[in-house]
Amino acid sequence: MPHGDIETYYEKDAWHSRVEGETEPFHTSENKGPEIVAGRDEARRRQVEHLIRNLDGTIGERSTYGHDPRNVHG
């Protein structure tokens, strides 16, 4: 299993989710909502970070699901 984070992004009139560093998405949807769910579920399963990109490619949101490098109390 690849160890990269999960990236949800918009390209060619559709939303996609892929493992960072991979060229092919593992899931595609016409709508952002279902694609975020698919990306989040895969990030949770792999216990990695999920990056959700805006239409312009900038990171709009990021969530970590395990292996958080920071020692945050609270």
CORVENMO-V11259 format. One record per backbone hydrogen bond with DSSP energy under -0.5 kcal/mol. NH is the residue of the N-H (numbers start at 1). CO is the residue of the C=O. Records with the same first field share a line. If there is no record, write none. Layout:
NH=CO + CO
//
This chain:
6=49
7=18
8=51
9=16
11=14
14=11
15=29
16=9
17=27
18=7
20=5
22=19
26=17
27=17
29=15
35=31
36=32
37=33
38=34
39=35
40=36
41=37
42=38
43=39
44=40
45=41
46=42
47=43
48=43
50=63
51=6 + 49
52=61
53=8 + 51
54=58
57=54
60=52 + 58
61=52
63=50
65=48
72=70
73=71
//
